[in-house]
Amino acid sequence: MKKSLGMAKKVISGFGVDISSSEIEVTLDPNQITETKGLIASTFLDVGISFICVSIDEGLEGLRNSLLPKNRVIATLSSSETPSNLKGLEELTDTLSINVDHTSEKCISDANVIFLSLPGLSKIVTSKNATRERIKEWYDLKVRCCVEDGDAELLGGAFGDIAKTDRPDKLYTTVVTTRSGIALGLVYSSKASIIAALQSGRGVYYSRSRGGLWRKGDTSGCYQILHRIDLDCDGDAVRFMVTQMGEVPAFCHLNTLTCWGNPNGITHLEEVLKDRLVNAVEGSYTRRLFEDGELLRNKMVEEAQELSEAEEKRHIAEELADVLYFAMVRAVKGGVSIDDAVKVLDERSRKVTRRPGNDKKERIEAAAKILEGAGRKGEGK
């Protein structure tokens, strides 16, 4: 299993995209799925791939052999001929994909075509030769479109065609957020800025004051790594999901992370601890934790135990806050951010195989020794 996971990670590392916040599909030959008893398919899903595409040109056997959740499988049909037996397709997958480069485009809108009218199936069209106009048509038909080998100009332009705006200047209202959902600010986008963002992998917007494109960070140094661009449910608000970079990661011109000032809660704690890592005064408790690895480890174990034993709602919240504090000290010391943890959580949410999750005897024994040692120290005071 570890060998298979390593192979899958190696394959997807060449995609150059953030797997945790993008929908990536992998097409597998039905024979590959059968030969590996579905292992190869589940392996790709376990490392963050969103969907496995399986051809049904020769029938449904490959889908039946995949042994995967139907909401993670896309049945693909490329030939112009309907397979002889589609009975049970809706029990194996939620989604059907048709390659319009090999079938009649009439299939997309013709409700009488059997493989588009099966109850409950979502529809996807795939095309190597899609145009912005065709993508817009498919979107209006509520059909999802996947473009093979699409470039930034085509995809960004099509995205702009789909997005709605009632502004006279035709700009799109755009919310910029972190991967963990913290809103950094409100800006505006144009088709040209969306294309430029996709081309550079950076946060690029339209500046009304400058009357042109604004690539965030070119003058301030507070640039952004782009992870995802999407639309809200009504299609009239764009969202850029980014990681804010810079010596002082600040989106706002007032040198704060967000345009509403510095955030509160765990994000505020993270910012404070990053500052303490560099500027904590001699003798402060946080500095002690950064410098004394044994103390930090012991406190993490102690607080986790206290959280596990807490019963009252207020007490649980207090102990959770303690655990988060010490955990964030450890994360900041190791150069890990909240967004890094969110990425891992999002990747794990796509896994389809699970370990038993039993407790580990050796770790329990190690924690008990830590707690016993801490108790002895307390008795000696």
Summary of the structure (lengths in Angstrom):
residues: 381
radius of gyration: 25.5
end to end distance: 50.5
largest distance: 82.8
contacts: 1101
relative contact order: 0.08
helix: 45%
strand: 18%
